Amino acid sequence: MKRRFPVGAEYSKYSTSFRVWAPDRKKIVLFFDDESKSSFKMNKESGGYFSLEVEDVKVGKWYYFQLDNEEKLYPDPASRYQPEGINGPSEVINPHFSWTDAQWEGLDLPGQIIYEIHIGTFTQEGTFKAASERLKYLAELGITLIEIMPINEFPGSFGWGYEGIYFYAPYHLYGSPSDVKAFINSAHQLGIGVILDVVYNHFGPEGSNFSKFSKDYFNPDKITEWGEALNFEHPSSKEYFVANARYWIEEFHFDGLRVDATPWIFCSTKPHVLFEITRTVKEIKPKRKRIIIGESETQDVTLLQSHQKNGYEFDGLWNDDFHHTACVRLKGRREAYYTDYLGSPQEFISSLKYGFLYQGQYYAWQKKNRGKFDLSLPYSSIIIFLESHDQIANSADGKRLYQLCDYGNFKALSCLMLLGPNTPMLFQGQEYGSTAPFYYFADHDDHLNDLIQKGRREFLSQFPSMANKEAHRNLQKPSDPLAFTRSKLDFSEKDKNVEHYAMYKDLINLRKTDDVFSAMDSILIDGAVLSADAFLIRYFGNEYNDRLLIVNFGSDLNFNPAPEPLIVAGEGLQWEIIWSSESFIYGGVGTPPINNPYWKIPGHSAIVLKAVQERNK
């Protein structure tokens, strides 16, 4: 039979093809884990591959590999499913699924509202089937793109997914491969795209048997913060990961990928593996659009640049700068990696206009320059957020941001995030003010659990407020099952926090339906500082159809005199309020007239105005 992917078990009605890369081995035997305990010696190919085609293999058949004459049996490095976890057998999967998304055209990044979820905590059940039941809710909220935290098979009964082992196998406790496909199929029917967070920089610390098949899966000259680096210098190892990217898109109909921790993906061969991934993903049914998003702690815009400029042609990058300056403004703390931010009006204006705040300047916290210069990035290529899985968990108690700051200013920044020109991202439950924390949780053996607990204490000790015994005593232990179960969402809270939910839903609707806010990438914006706490953003629409967003983090501001031309509606025009964070329906105290005749801007608020024909002269 003709294979679709270079490695793994591929099922057909008449036979199943098994293929594995194990150049360090002389002989490999395929063992079936059933009553027959039958075994078959595999055929050795060139390049270190072993393969075998076996007739009449039933779907659901469990199997292992024996390497040379070792007594221990190993799962398939390209297993499609591990029904009993990382140490159990691999399972033969029928790839067929009755898709109904033939008319789905995919998505471009401009115009999207991203919603990040962790399958294990998004619902109480923690499965794809349960998550599917929440898709209609997300569609009604206005979400257009779901970003799923990693789902490849990882150790234990709970975890974030970034310590994955079997890159082709969906985590067994989340459901079967068919459950994943059903989720994506249902999302497409509702007009929602789905992208997957993938980890191509390291294997997890427990249960990896890849070195038993080949040491060339690892790069001996590099190391990451999480262990040995993966090897993209060897063509077969590189092929494993590029094919994996294709597998998730082609087999599961994901609409793209979010690539984790790209600075730790080391590749000196040409083309770079990150460009190969981008090119491969976008060549699959090229009429169906795909999205590739990256995480780059170094803020390297090379990922967004064209291949002609030696770039990797990603569509978007997470912007930590926006998050960090927002947190400084809301919480007032400038510790650790928040040190180099002021939370000032100018930082928000610059962030919205140019993306990253650090584009090569000296960064005191890291004692080196940070970022790479590029002022021409499309607005949509910058992903901004107030909450993400990392940033909520990087605290002593995993609390949500709105619980730690002035609520009026939180509403103002929610408005700025959702109506700013960049691509906004929400973290699960943010839209209704979830009180569920989001902890770091991981389930390993006792030795690793102790090391992880120690590592968390050391990591959080970079914050002086958490570098003490009291903070360490109150730190949630990652291996405690309560860290996982307490992080699960309770959607009944939506009905208790109606004002919070109404604010998010209305802002999302305004972004999607307003003539100007719905066309962010095709308009110009500018901004002006009004005071140490206040600023404005001007959106230039067509034919004097402008919008004005005014944010005031301080007390009521009498902007008089008002020597700022961006605040003028235009000849024969006046401003009309179309949204206010101080509306009663959002729990506010009401919005007074702000320009009659002087500018009086209420404190701790955001106000959105539209240019209209002057009525009374």
PyMOL commands that set and color helices and strands:
alter all, ss='L'
color gray80, all
select helices_A, chain A and resi 46-48+119-122+128-132+135-141+172-174+177-189+210-213+215-217+235-252+262-264+273-283+301-304+307-309+320-331+336-338+345-354+379-381+389-393+401-404+407-419+430-432+446-460+464-466+469-474+481-485+491-495+498-513+517-522+565-567+584-586
alter helices_A, ss='H'
color red, helices_A
select strands_A, chain A and resi 8-11+15-21+28-32+39-41+43-44+49-55+62-67+73-74+90-91+114-117+145-148+152-153+166-170+193-198+218-224+227-230+256-259+291-294+316-318+362-363+368-369+382-385+423-427+524-529+534-540+547-552+557-559+573-580+599-601+605-613
alter strands_A, ss='S'
color yellow, strands_A
deselect
rebuild
show_as cartoon
